[in-house]
Amino acid sequence: MVLAAALSRAISQKMQINLSNLGKLYNYEWIFRNLTYTFEQGSSYAILGHNGSGKSTLLTILAGYNLSSEGTTTYTTAQGKTVAPEHAFRQLSLTAPYLEVVEEFTLLEMLKFHTKFKPLRHQLTHQQLIERMGLQKSRHKAVRDFSSGMKQRLKLGLAIYSDTSLLLLDEPTTNLDQEGIAWYQEHVTQNSKDRLIIVGSNITHEYSFCQHQLRITDFHPAPKK
């Protein structure tokens, strides 16, 4: 309980992210370079670009899952305190098609495991989150037996409803049908207040609520002559 309370205090802080001359090199080629930008507290951003343009790469750098090749990423609280990059994970939740859930768990076991590390917003119970995800009938079902759409709704539910000040969403409606897309739009909008939300996408319905847009292709190096 003490650990959970400490985590809850840590992740409830408002945050902003400052990028300075950020660049990422893969196989001797620059994915993007000279990226200087500020993601402000309490705002929502869409990172736009075609497939393979670097959207996911930038999101993984912001999440601390990947390292930039040059430049700096600085996380700052509303009080002006700098958060070390290796501690930024406490402040954020991320979902992406390439991230997996523990398929051996049942849905309820997955929620109990997840909330040991990331408490839920609004002091939701596990049952209340299950109801918000519309997965009541699968409470005791193994995650491995979920459809791809159910798994995506689970990943989105865990990310959106974790009590984090930074919410990073990479292609969030992958595997969702129209009903699932409407569910995503409703719940991400309901949980956007006082958070920094960043969506990597090239599909309008995934980022239509975002206030700002960053085109990653604006930071692609000029082709060699």
N, C-alpha and C positions, 0 to 999 in steps of 0.2 A: 504493500500500500504506500509506503514511503517513497519507493522508487517511482511508482505510477504518479504520485503527486508531484514529485520533482520533475518528471518528464512533462507533465501537464503544464506546470509553470513555465518550463523552458520553451515549449512549443506554442504557447499562447501569445508570444511577443510578435508584434507587427515587424515586418522586415522589408528591406529593399535590397536589390542586387545591382551592383555597379560593375560593368564590364569595361576594361580599358585595353585597347589594342589587342583584342583576343584573336587568336588564330589557331587552327588545327591542321596538322600535316599528317597525311596518310600515304604511305608508299611513295614518298618524295613528291607528293602533289598536295597543294593547299586546298582544303575543303572550303574554308573561308579565312579571311585575314582582315586585320585592321578594324575589327568590330568593337566600337565604343558605343555603349548604350546604357541607360539606366531604367530598370524596371521598378517603378514606384510602388510604395505601399498602398494597399487598398484599390489597386487598379487591375484590369485584365488585359492581356496581350495575346495576339495571335502571331506565331512565327510561321510565315508563309513561304512556299517554294515548291517546285516540282519534286517528284520522287527522286531521292538520291542527292538532293541539293544541300543537305546538312542540317535539316531541322532536328532530327533525332539526335544527331551528334551534339548539337548545341544544348538540347534538353538534358542529355546525360552529363554534360559538363556542369550545367547549372545544378544538377542533383548531386554532384560530387562523385558520380559513378565513372567518370572519365576525366582525363587531364587534358588541359589545353597545351598546345605546343609552344605558344608564346602569349604574352599578355597576362592580365590578372582578373580574377573574379572576387569581388568583395561583398560580403553580406553584412548589413548594418541594421541594427534595431532602431525603433522609434526614438530611443533614448540616446542614439548616437554611438552605441557600443558595437564594436566590430566582432563578428562571430567567426571563429576559425573555420576554414573550409571543411576540415575533417569533422566538425561538429554540426555542420549545416543540416545533416540528415535528420537531426532531431526536430528541425523546423519545417520539414516538408513531407509531402506525400506525392508519389509518382505512380502513374499507370501507363503501360505501353504494351503493344502486342507481343513484344519479345520478353516481357516479364511473366513469370509463372506463379501460380499458387500451389500450395501443398496438396496434391491430388489424393493422398492417402487419408487426409482428414475429411470428416463430415463438414457440412456447412457450419454447424454450431461450433465444432472443434476449431475450425479455421478462424472464426471470429474470436474465440477465447484466446487463441495463440496470438493473433494480430494485436489485440487490445492489451496484451502484456507489455507491448512496446509503444503502441500509439493509442492513447485513450480516444474515445469517441466524442464528437461535438455534442453540445447540448445535453451532456450526461445521458445519452441514449443507452438503453439496455441492448443486449444482443438480440432479444426478441423484437424490439422496436426497429432495429436496423434491418433485420430479416424481413419485417413487414414493409419497410420503406423500399426494399429492393424487390418486393413482390415475389419472394422465394419461400413463402410460408410452407408450402407442401414439400419442400426439399430440405427442411431443417435437419434431418438426420440422414440425408443422402450423401454418399461419398462424392467429393468434388470431381473425381475422375469420371463419374457417370453423368456429369453436367453436359449439356450441349455447349457449343462454342459461344453462343449468345448468352447463356446463363453464366458461364465463366467470366465473360467480359463485364456483365452487369455486377458480378461479385467484385471484380477488381476495381471497377468504378465506384461501387458503394464503399469499399474499404478506403479508397483514396479521398473521395468527396467528404465522407463523414468522419475521417480522422481529424482530431483537433490540432490541425497544423495551420500555420500562417501562410505557407507557400504550397500551392497546388499546381503540379505539373502534369499535363495531359498530352500524351502523344497518340495521335490518331484515335481519339477516344471512342468513336462509334464503330470501330472494326468489329465485324461479326454480329452487329445489332440489326434487327429488322426495324420497320417503321415505328412499331410500338416501343421498342427499346431506345430508338433515337429520341422519341418524344419524352421518354422517361429521363434520359440523360439531360436533355435541355431543361426540363423542369427542375431537376434536383441540383444541377450545377448552378443554375440561376438562384435558387433558394439559398444556396450555401456560399455565395460569393462575397457577402458583406465582410468588410475589414480583412480581406485576404488578398494576397498577390496571386493571381491565376495566370498561368502561361500555357497556351495550347499550341502544339505543333500540328499543322494540318494544311491540306489544300482543298478541303471540302467545306463549303460555306456554312452548312448547318452545324458544324462542330465548333465554330468560333463566332457565330453571329452575335453573341452577347458581348464580345470583347470590345473594349473601348479604343484600343491601339493596335497597330499592325507593324510588324518588323519583317521586311522581306530579306531573307537570308541571301538571296542572289545578289543583292546590292553590295555584298561583301565578298563576292567571288573574285579571285584575282583575274586580271585581264589575261586572255589567252596569249601564249607565247607566239611570237612572229617567226 
